[in-house]
């Protein structure tokens, strides 16, 4: 069972998606995302399997939550630097996002 110390090891931050395109070489449908996490973290990339409910146009400007301190992961020919968070719903992954606009880089706490 996980405890609060395990949770506190995760660095979960708010970022704004600034670019989205289809990751055509991924085994499962996914988007290549560029996400702005503010000046202290910068712009990071992620491959996200969120194509069922979102188009690339839907994603630009959307604030999301992501784990920014996991090791990089290679997805086909793309290096994914952060893990975008979402819930597995009946119709596909639904992104976790703040219900109000906040600063990029704000930490979940």
WOVEN-V569847 format. One record per residue. RES is the residue in one small letter. NEAR is the number of other C-alpha atoms within 10 Angstrom. D_FIRST is the distance of its C-alpha to the first C-alpha in Angstrom with 1 decimal. Layout:
# WOVEN-V569847
RES;NEAR;D_FIRST
RES;NEAR;D_FIRST
This chain:
# WOVEN-V569847
x;3;0.0
x;6;3.8
x;7;6.6
x;7;10.3
x;8;11.4
x;9;9.6
x;11;11.3
x;11;14.4
x;10;14.9
x;14;15.8
x;14;19.5
x;22;20.2
x;23;23.9
x;27;26.6
x;31;29.2
x;25;32.3
x;23;33.0
x;15;36.5
x;17;37.1
x;21;35.9
x;15;37.3
x;16;36.5
x;20;34.7
x;13;37.2
x;12;36.0
x;18;32.3
x;9;31.6
x;12;30.1
x;15;31.9
x;20;30.7
x;23;32.3
x;22;32.8
x;26;32.1
x;22;33.4
x;27;31.6
x;21;33.0
x;24;30.5
x;16;33.4
x;9;35.2
x;8;32.4
x;13;30.5
x;12;33.2
x;17;33.4
x;17;30.6
x;21;30.6
x;25;28.1
x;27;28.4
x;24;26.9
x;19;27.1
x;20;28.3
x;15;31.8
x;12;31.6
x;12;31.9
x;15;33.3
x;14;36.5
x;16;37.0
x;11;39.3
x;11;36.6
x;20;34.3
x;16;36.8
x;14;36.4
x;16;33.1
x;25;30.5
x;21;27.0
x;25;23.6
x;26;22.3
x;17;20.0
x;21;22.7
x;14;21.1
x;14;19.9
x;10;22.3
x;14;25.3
x;14;25.2
x;13;28.4
x;18;29.1
x;13;32.5
x;10;34.8
x;15;32.8
x;15;30.4
x;22;27.6
x;20;26.7
x;25;24.2
x;20;21.7
x;25;23.1
x;17;20.7
x;18;21.4
x;10;20.4
x;11;21.3
x;8;24.0
x;7;26.5
x;8;29.1
x;15;27.1
x;18;24.9
x;16;25.5
x;20;25.2
x;15;23.5
x;17;26.3
x;14;27.5
x;7;29.7
x;7;32.2
x;11;33.6
x;12;32.1
x;14;32.7
x;21;31.4
x;20;28.9
x;14;27.6
x;14;24.0
x;14;21.2
x;8;20.3
